[in-house]
Each structure stands twice: as C-alpha cells, then as structure tokens.
Amino acid sequence: MINKLTFCLLALTTLALVGGCERQSAIQPSGKIVKLGIVGPFSGPELAIGQEGMKGIETAIYLDPLLGNGDAVELVTVDDRNDPALTAEAIGKLAEDDAVAAIVLMSSSASALATGAPADASKVPVLALLATHSDVAKDHQFISQLCFDNTFQGSVAALFVRDELLLDKVAVIRDTGSFYSSQLADEFVKKFRSIGGSITGVHAFEKEPGSYAEVLQAMRNLGTELLYLPVDAKEVIRIVKAVDETDWSPEMMGGDGLLASALTQYPDDAGILDGMYATDFFSDGMAPTAYGKKVSRAYKSLFDDAGTTYTALGAEGYLVLYEAMNRCKEPMDRECVNRMIRSTRNLEGLTGRLSINQEGKAARPLIVIAIRDDEMRFIVKVY
C-alpha cells in the first residue's frame, strides 16, 4: 500500500492553531517538492506502531513543512506490516520508483536488519526509529539508528537492577525467535554477571497457555528477586498474569516501548503492568526542550490523545532528516543527506540532545521508568 501525503496546505492555512512565531513564515515556497519515504506497519497486529509514529511525523512536518530553500516536503508511505521481506521490497521501490530523498523506518529490528543491503544498493539513506539491535548499521553505509542500541540498553538495565534496586538474583525470559529479545537478554545477562549478580535462569517463553506455572515455581525456588522480560507487550502481560495467579511478588523489568505497545495494542490489559520498571526513550514529567514544547503545542492542536514513545520518535526522526536535507545544497542529493545524517551533532530533540556518528549509531540518553497508573514515571536518565 502506497499513499502520498502533502501537508503544506494544511500547515499554511491553519497558521493560527499553533502561532506564527513558531512557524517558517519567512520562507517562501519554491514550488518544488522533495519526497520523503515512510515505511512501517500500517496494518496487521502492530499497526498502532505505524499510526502513532505517523502522528509524530505529521506534527513535525506541520511545524516545518518547507525546507530552508522553500521546497515542500511530501511523504510517501508504504505499509510493510513489520515483515522483513516487505520492508526490503519497500526500500527498493521508494528509492527507484518514487525517487525519495531519504526514508524513515518505523519497523522493528528484524525489518531493519533486512534493510541495510537494499539501502546500500540504492544509495538511499534510511533512518531506523525503533530498531535497537546493535548490528542494524554494522557494515552498511546507508542505514542509521535514531535509538540507542541493545548493548547500551541491556547494560544500563543490569546496572540499574544491581546498583539501584540492590537485587542480586534475576531470571530472564526471552523470545528466541526475536532478534531484539535475544540480543537484549544476552546483553543483560553478560553485564549482570560481570558486576557480581546471579542469573537464576534464562528461559524461552512458553507458547502454551498456563505453561508458565512450573517455570515460575522453579524461578521462585531459586530465590529470584526480579524477572527481566525483554519480550513483546503481549507476552509480558501473559507472564504478569501468570505471576499474579501465585502469591509470589518479584520485581519485574521490561524493555523500550513496553508501555506504549501495551496502551496502543492491548489497552484493556495495560493496567496489569503497574509497578513494573522499564527502559525507554522518554518518560512522563520530563522537562521538554524548546523544540519539545513547540511539538507538544502543535500535537495538542492536531490530535486528541497524549501520544506515545512512538509518536515522539516519529517527530524526532523527521527533525533529523529535515536538518540533514537543509545542510545539503541539493536536498535530493542522497549521498549528501546520508553524510549529514551521520554528522548529526547535539541536535535538540524533544527532551534532550542527540547525535549520530559516522557509523550510523545514535548517542542519546536512556530513561529508566516505573510504570504507575498507565504513566511512565521518571527514575533516572543515563547517557
């Protein structure tokens, strides 16, 4: 599915909604269009990720619809259903048939890992918003990450559990069929053991309903104090329900995007996560930057909900590409745009600054949160 969206008219005719002082009133339209590709799950079980990410992109383009030279930005969206084969196909089509200047990828690590080769072949820059696998940009020139990677995330989670929660014994439940889950579990285990912690077990999650009872009892018998759960929201909810059926109350911790996924995909069950810890990109109550305040005001004028982590990453992803295209003499010069993405330095995002190095790896803060009443309560920020 391909859909073209142009937001320039909306942005120029609804100026009063956000306030002209925050807009590009001095930029004169050139009459030219620069296409920006958007690939993500817009149907299927993970469509909420694509929908939420698009809200962030729409908000950012509402604020900045014209490049510095007056060219209008037009979005060309492709639904990949978070299927790696469809993702790779979408990259080639956007690069060749739609002649986009760059692509935002809103799918997971498996899809991002399938993106590097076609992106390099077409020499089209791709910015992966959500994919945290540490090999996404490895040995590839045209894909970069907006997010921190699993090496950093797993290490920070382990340090938090050991040094802040002062817990010694942890069991891990992982999804061996997921690149994200497998690597994040490995990184946590490696770091936790290196700082003197004990891993009481690493278990692949069970597919059959009710099959967690024996596993959980074994974890409890070994004195497990915390369950580390780098699995998707659906599985976390099932594990928490299984724990709740016992009289055992271990601490629990998940990975990035957990609450956002639960609220958008399983809203009726999201409350069951109350009390958990997680790593994430943002948290409720964090002080926004000046740009973050502008995005917040614009978002409230366009949408009726509060937005999620995916929304915020969508806005930041557009900003990174917008700034990269502006630093090129020709915004359609893909090789220049790619260099500028990988030359992002101390860019003001929504709640802090971010950078992307020459290897396509992002440097940005990681937030540890506690989930309380469907909110992400800030605990600590780690750089």
C-alpha positions, 0 to 999 in steps of 0.5 A: 500500500502506497499513499502520498501525503502533502501537508503544506496546505494544511500547515499554511492555512491553519497558521493560527492553531499553533502561532506564527512565531513558531512557524517558517513564515519567512520562507517562501515556497519554491514550488518544488517538492522533495519526497520523503519515504515512510515505511512501517506497519500500517496494518496487521497486529502492530499497526498502532506502531505505524499510526502513532509514529505517523502522528509524530511525523505529521506534527513535525512536518506541520511545524516545518513543512518547507525546507530552508530553500522553500521546497515542500516536503511530501511523504510517501508511505508504504505499509510493510506490516513489520515483515522483513521481506516487505520492508526490503521490497519497500526500500527498493521501490521508494528509492527507484520508483518514487525517487525519495530523498531519504526514508524513515523506518518505523519497523522493528529490528528484524525489518531493519536488519533486512534493510541495510543491503537494499539501502546500500544498493540504492544509495538511499539513506534510511533512518531506523526509529525503533530498531535497537539491535546493535548490528542494524548499521554494522557494515552498511553505509546507508542505514542509521539508528535514531535509538540507542542500541541493545548493548547500551540498553541491556547494560544500563538495565543490569546496572540499574537492577544491581546498583539501584534496586540492590537485587542480586538474583534475576531470571530472564525470559526471552523470545528466541525467535526475536532478534531484539529479545535475544540480543537484549537478554544476552546483553543483560545477562553478560553485564549482570554477571560481570558486576557480581549478580546471579542469573537464576535462569534464562528461559524461552517463553512458553507458547502454551497457555498456563505453561508458565506455572512450573517455570515460575515455581522453579524461578521462585525456588531459586530465590529470584528477586526480579524477572527481566522480560525483554519480550513483546507487550503481549507476552509480558502481560501473559507472564504478569498474569501468570505471576499474579495467579501465585502469591509470589511478588518479584520485581519485574523489568521490561524493555523500550516501548513496553508501555506504549505497545501495551496502551496502543495494542492491548489497552484493556490489559495495560493496567496489569503492568503497574509497578513494573520498571522499564527502559525507554526513550522518554518518560512522563514529567520530563522537562521538554526542550524548546523544540519539545514544547513547540511539538507538544503545542502543535500535537495538542492542536492536531490530535486528541490523545497524549501520544506515545514513545512512538509518536515522539520518535516519529517527530524526532526522526523527521527533525533529523532528516529535515536538518540533514536535507537543509545542510545539503545544497541539493536536498535530493542529493542522497549521498549528501543527506546520508553524510549529514545524517551521520554528522548529526551533532547535539541536535535538540530533540524533544527532551534532550540532545542527540547525535549520530556518528559516522557509523550510523549509531545514535548517542542519546540518553536512556530513561529508566521508568516505573510504570504507575497508573498507565504513566511512565514515571521518571527514575533516572536518565543515563547517557 
